[in-house]
Amino acid sequence: MKVLISVDMEGISGIVHPTETNPDRYDYERGRALMTAEANSVIAGVLDAEPTAVVWVADAHGPFRNLLPEQLDRRARLVRGKPRPLGMLGGLDEGTDAVLLVGYHARAGGGPAVLAHTMNDGILDVRVAGRSMGEIGLNAAMAGHLGVPVVLLSGDDRACAELRDLVPSAVTVEVKQALGQGAAVALHPEEARERIRRAAAEAVTRHAQVPPLTRGLVGSLDVEVDLSAPVTVDLATLVPGVSRGEGGRTVAFTAPDFAEAYRLVLLLAQLATIKPG
């Protein structure tokens, strides 16, 4: 059995502020230590249930270089660095049996939710076949395209609700209740890790009962992306197949399948980081 654990940072218990998630800020080292410890609890839970499982861990926050390799459970393989195929799902393939999303956050506009956003601050919304999707939906659908279910998510209450809306049979662990974009009532980190470990074991045990997310996302798909900066719209329209949508901040394209839509959204997220010359 192969399991992929994708670990983001904003949904880790105790984290509520960008100073804890940004490598250039003073509280980042503490944040990445909390992130690594929570990842270890998921690895342990997976292996409690399936001792022979092959566990891959994808560092899925910001630069994809946050988890502390020397402190990560040695039984797992770490996917680290960027750019890489499938972004936050680095290491995913058709041979993967289950995906677990750890430390995830709600989509932009999905608040009140802790540090809610979609990819980065340059993207305001992504709509696939008319459905608004953040990182949770995009990653669950990308896994679903390969026939792989997302069986677990940990994060704040809004992030958990976001996955349950898409995959009702998935296991979720609320490690904090959001009070706003930068405030929450959080579990003690050790309590959060214990709950996540138990939930990971449960989720992996019943992974065959969780369907991959594919409903309404098969075949050709119309995609709209709302961008925060006009210069990003200008750059996006240089990409073949991407055109201006309605209003001054929307671009649109049609993808032959979800994998192509996912890759192009990743590209638009990177274009959103480019500042005017």
C-alpha positions in Angstrom: 0.0 0.0 0.0 1.3 3.5 -0.9 0.0 6.5 1.0 0.8 10.2 0.2 0.6 12.7 3.1 0.5 16.3 1.8 1.4 18.7 4.6 0.5 22.4 4.5 1.2 24.8 7.4 -1.7 27.3 8.0 -3.9 24.5 9.4 -1.4 23.2 12.0 -2.7 23.5 15.6 -1.4 26.7 17.3 -0.6 28.5 14.0 -2.7 31.7 13.4 -0.4 34.4 12.0 1.9 34.8 8.9 4.9 35.3 11.1 4.6 31.6 11.9 4.4 30.5 8.3 6.8 32.8 6.5 10.5 31.8 6.3 11.5 35.5 6.5 9.7 36.1 9.8 10.9 35.7 13.4 8.4 32.9 14.5 8.8 30.6 11.5 11.2 28.1 13.1 8.6 27.4 15.8 6.0 27.0 13.1 8.0 24.5 11.1 8.7 22.5 14.2 5.0 22.2 14.9 4.4 21.3 11.3 7.0 18.5 11.4 5.6 17.1 14.7 2.1 17.0 13.3 3.4 15.3 10.1 5.0 12.6 12.3 1.7 11.9 14.1 0.1 11.2 10.7 2.9 8.9 9.6 2.6 7.0 12.9 -1.1 6.7 12.5 -0.8 5.3 9.0 1.8 2.8 10.1 -0.2 1.8 13.2 -3.0 0.6 10.8 -0.8 -0.6 7.9 2.7 -1.5 9.2 4.0 -2.4 5.7 2.7 0.8 3.9 5.0 2.9 1.8 4.5 6.4 3.1 5.5 9.5 1.1 5.3 12.9 2.7 5.0 16.0 0.4 6.1 19.3 1.9 3.3 21.4 0.5 3.7 24.9 2.0 5.2 27.9 0.4 8.7 27.0 -0.8 8.1 23.3 -0.1 11.1 23.4 2.2 9.6 23.6 5.6 9.5 20.2 7.2 12.7 19.4 9.1 14.2 16.3 7.4 16.3 15.2 10.3 13.2 15.3 12.6 10.8 13.6 10.3 9.9 10.0 11.0 12.6 8.0 9.2 10.1 5.4 7.9 8.7 8.0 5.5 10.1 9.4 2.2 10.1 13.2 1.9 9.2 15.0 -1.3 10.8 18.4 -0.9 11.5 21.5 -3.1 9.9 23.2 -6.1 9.0 23.5 -8.9 7.9 19.9 -9.3 5.1 17.8 -11.0 1.7 18.1 -9.2 2.9 20.8 -6.8 1.3 20.1 -3.4 0.7 16.5 -4.4 4.3 15.8 -5.3 4.8 12.0 -5.4 1.2 11.2 -6.3 0.6 8.6 -9.0 -1.9 6.0 -10.1 -0.3 3.5 -7.7 -1.2 5.6 -4.7 -4.0 4.1 -2.5 -4.9 7.1 -0.4 -4.1 10.8 0.1 -4.1 12.5 3.5 -4.2 16.4 3.8 -2.6 17.7 6.9 -2.5 21.3 8.1 -4.7 22.5 5.4 -6.7 25.8 5.3 -10.0 27.0 3.7 -10.2 28.6 0.3 -10.0 32.4 -0.3 -13.4 33.8 0.6 -14.2 30.8 2.7 -13.9 32.5 6.0 -14.0 33.2 8.8 -11.1 30.9 8.5 -7.5 30.9 9.7 -5.1 32.3 7.0 -7.6 31.4 4.3 -6.3 31.8 0.7 -6.0 29.9 -2.6 -2.4 29.1 -3.6 -1.2 32.6 -2.9 -2.6 36.2 -2.4 -2.5 36.7 -6.2 -5.5 34.4 -6.7 -9.0 35.5 -5.5 -11.0 32.5 -6.7 -10.8 29.4 -9.0 -14.0 28.1 -10.5 -14.0 24.7 -12.3 -17.2 23.9 -14.1 -18.8 26.7 -12.1 -17.6 25.2 -8.8 -15.5 27.5 -6.6 -12.4 25.5 -5.4 -9.5 26.2 -3.1 -6.5 24.1 -2.5 -8.6 21.4 -0.8 -10.9 21.0 -3.7 -8.2 21.3 -6.4 -6.0 18.7 -4.7 -8.8 16.3 -3.9 -10.0 16.5 -7.5 -6.5 16.1 -8.9 -6.1 12.9 -6.8 -9.6 11.9 -7.9 -8.5 12.3 -11.5 -6.0 9.5 -10.9 -8.5 7.4 -9.0 -7.1 8.2 -5.6 -9.4 9.2 -2.7 -8.6 11.9 -0.1 -9.4 10.1 3.1 -8.4 12.6 5.8 -7.9 16.3 6.4 -6.8 18.2 9.5 -7.1 21.9 9.9 -9.5 24.5 11.3 -13.3 23.9 11.4 -13.8 25.7 8.1 -11.2 23.6 6.2 -12.7 20.4 7.6 -16.2 21.5 6.5 -14.8 22.3 3.0 -13.6 18.7 2.5 -16.7 17.2 4.1 -18.8 19.1 1.5 -16.8 17.5 -1.3 -16.1 14.1 0.2 -18.6 13.4 3.0 -17.1 10.0 3.9 -13.6 11.4 4.6 -12.3 11.7 8.1 -11.6 15.2 9.4 -9.8 16.5 12.5 -10.6 20.0 13.7 -7.4 21.1 15.5 -8.7 24.7 16.0 -11.9 26.7 15.6 -11.5 29.9 13.6 -12.4 33.2 15.0 -11.2 35.1 12.0 -8.3 35.3 9.5 -5.7 35.6 12.2 -7.3 34.2 15.3 -8.5 30.8 16.6 -9.2 28.6 19.6 -6.7 25.8 19.3 -6.1 22.4 20.8 -2.9 21.9 22.6 -0.4 20.6 20.0 0.0 17.3 21.8 -3.7 16.8 22.0 -4.0 17.6 18.3 -1.3 15.1 17.4 -3.0 12.3 19.4 -6.3 12.9 17.6 -4.6 13.1 14.2 -2.7 9.8 14.8 -6.0 8.0 15.7 -7.8 9.6 12.8 -5.1 8.7 10.3 -5.2 5.0 11.3 -9.0 5.0 10.9 -8.9 6.8 7.6 -6.3 4.4 6.1 -8.2 1.4 7.4 -11.3 2.4 5.6 -9.8 4.0 2.5 -11.6 1.7 0.1 -14.9 3.0 1.3 -14.0 6.6 0.3 -14.7 7.5 -3.3 -12.3 9.6 -5.4 -13.6 13.1 -6.1 -14.7 13.0 -9.7 -18.4 14.0 -9.8 -18.9 16.8 -12.4 -15.2 17.0 -13.1 -14.8 14.4 -15.9 -14.0 15.4 -19.5 -13.6 18.9 -20.9 -13.8 21.6 -18.2 -14.4 25.4 -18.3 -12.2 27.1 -15.8 -12.2 30.8 -14.6 -9.6 32.3 -12.3 -10.0 35.6 -10.6 -6.6 37.4 -10.1 -5.8 40.2 -7.8 -3.3 42.1 -9.9 -4.1 43.4 -13.5 -0.5 42.7 -14.5 -1.1 39.0 -13.8 -4.1 39.1 -16.1 -1.8 40.6 -18.8 0.8 37.8 -18.3 -1.9 35.1 -18.2 -3.2 36.0 -21.6 0.2 35.3 -23.1 -0.4 31.6 -22.3 -2.0 29.8 -25.3 -5.7 29.1 -24.7 -6.1 31.6 -21.9 -8.3 34.6 -22.5 -9.7 37.5 -20.6 -13.0 36.8 -18.9 -15.7 39.2 -17.8 -14.4 42.1 -15.7 -10.8 43.2 -15.4 -9.5 40.5 -13.1 -10.8 37.2 -14.6 -9.1 34.9 -17.1 -10.7 31.8 -18.6 -9.7 28.7 -20.4 -11.1 25.2 -21.4 -9.1 22.2 -20.3 -9.4 18.7 -21.9 -9.4 17.1 -18.4 -8.8 18.0 -14.8 -5.1 17.2 -14.8 -4.6 19.9 -17.5 -6.8 22.4 -15.6 -4.7 21.7 -12.4 -1.4 22.3 -14.1 -2.6 25.5 -15.7 -3.9 26.8 -12.3 -0.4 26.1 -10.8 1.1 28.1 -13.6 -1.2 31.0 -13.0 -0.3 30.9 -9.3 3.3 31.3 -10.2 2.6 34.1 -12.7 0.8 35.9 -9.8 4.1 36.1 -7.9 5.7 38.2 -10.7 5.8 42.0 -10.0 5.7 44.7 -12.7 9.2 45.4 -14.1 
